[in-house]
Amino acid sequence: MKDRIKTLVLDANGFGWKPVVADTLLQGVLHIHDSSKLPPWVPKISLLQRALNRHYEALSYVMDWREELERAPELDVEVCNINNLLAFTKAQRALVEYPLVIILHAAAGDSMVLLLRAIRWFQKRRGKTILFIGNEYDLLDQKIHFIQEAGVEYIGSQLPEATARWLYAECVNSKVLPMPHALNPRLYHPGDGQKRPIELGFRGARYPLFIGDTERNDLLDDFERGASAWGLNIDFGYKTIRRGNWAEFLRSCKAVIGAEAGTYYLDKRGHAITSARRYQHNHPRARLKEIKEQFFNPLTNYISGKCISSRHFEPIGAKACQVLLEGNYNGILNADEHYIKINKDKSNIEDVIRRLRDEEYRRQIVERAYEHILQNHTYAHRVLKLVQTLEEDGL
């Protein structure tokens, strides 16, 4: 048996100065990692209490990826929370000791400040680095700069392969690995046959205007307006929830509704999205038409960044049928085979509702999707693919 690969996994528990201060004090200085062993004075200090929160628990994939890497028999994993500056400083100095460094989405998503400060240490390393990019439309100039200056060997992208290769074409020394999210079957499973009182459900934040379209928001609004006339029992909520609660909610739904994630307006450095977001922040009453005219219509060199998300795998594991706006879904899900398709012009909504209420038809969709994903698209499959790629490249 080959030796397990000594692997440093860089993760983050939130972003910004407050989580950094809290995690550094609580975990780095006080060496407290277990909330059951807290000194009685710690909960009285709100800043320290923050460090005990899992800031990304509503984004299940953040924890799912890390847990699967830790479970991988081929890897000997040590996890470092980069917000704990003492631990991150120690990890930077020890980079030369690791044949493999994996930077997860949470560490390279909402902020690149800490990673950019560590570039000189990455330049001294001897092993390989894979960067899983979070929010793959935001801060792209900083993420590409890090890839190039740190000499990142592998880019783990959530995007369709052709899109990712276009986006990272200037990263000539890096290999693009298609790494969309997947299913965690230990958490997202069908349960024990409990009743599913909700015909159609939704939990999640409404997409902001700065992504350049309102397709999903409009779809949700249409179903909320029409539910009573259609006699459809819906339960929509516009807030992301913790992954355990999300799994339970899915098991209470016969079906859930959704659309592809991402933007249609992905430019090489994400400048259009960045500018549109800043504008929306400063002009909260701005309409989509106004934002598109200023930031997206003038674009000439861009590509669609629409893609599948973790929220498309989790209902499948829980055996909730999906009613989705038509799209590519990274070529993983096929319309009317793995989900019930809603046309972009919504011309087939009555037919969608009819099929949704056909119990046998819905069951067939669910079972096909479940078998397809369980056999091909779990996080274990993703990690195995990564390990096989590394072995083929001689690691």
C-alpha angles and dihedrals in degrees: 000000000000118000115262114258111253101234134187112205115198113205135163135216100214127314139257133062097294097060089042093053093042096048093044093051099041101036102023103037103024096031092223115151101147117075091204090065099052121140108242093248096058098075089053090066107073094200092058092043087061090064090063092058122093097228095192099041090114086060096065095187091066090066096031093061094047094047092049092050089051090051095049109115091209094058133069098204132199115182123211123190101214091205087071094079094193092055092042092051090051091047092051091054090049096049091106089064096062124082087197134033119186119193110199130215094259091058093047102034122071096017137019097185098108096042093048090054089054098054095109090056092051089052089060096051123110101203135071126275129208118194118204104201119218123200090019095202100047129082089359093153090058094043093050090046090054092048092053100040096041092044095234108194099199132036113201104205131190090201128096107277097249091050093049093049090052093048096049098035092122091056089084096166095052130083116224113225117192101229110165117173119270145189127300098203093185090068104023105055134134096257125216101312097281118170120273106214096171115083094192126009141180136183122176147086120287111252115255120243093241091077086071105244142058098206097126094039091051091048092053091047091050092053093045091052094045101039096092094049091047091047088235120158105220134173113194124174126178102213131081113242135205114282096248091053090044091055091050091048091053090052089056093054130083087200142357131208131226152124140225119298126234135038137299089219108066112156126185096268102020092245094140093055092044092051093044092051092050090049093049090049091053094040106037092172094055115127126227092249091056093049094047093049092053103038114014109031092060092056116112102168109051142110137206112271095188110138148155117279137201088261089070094056099044097063089050091057090049090047095241111147115239125227104196138176108249115271145128099266090198089296089286101105122047122208116254089003101068099010140013108259125225112200116240089243089047090231092141102050095118090052090047091055091047092053092043089058093047098098096198093047091048091048091053092051090049095048094047092050093045095052092043095052097039091053098043116013115047123122087253088061091050094050092045090052090051093050092047090051091051092049092049088052091053103257 
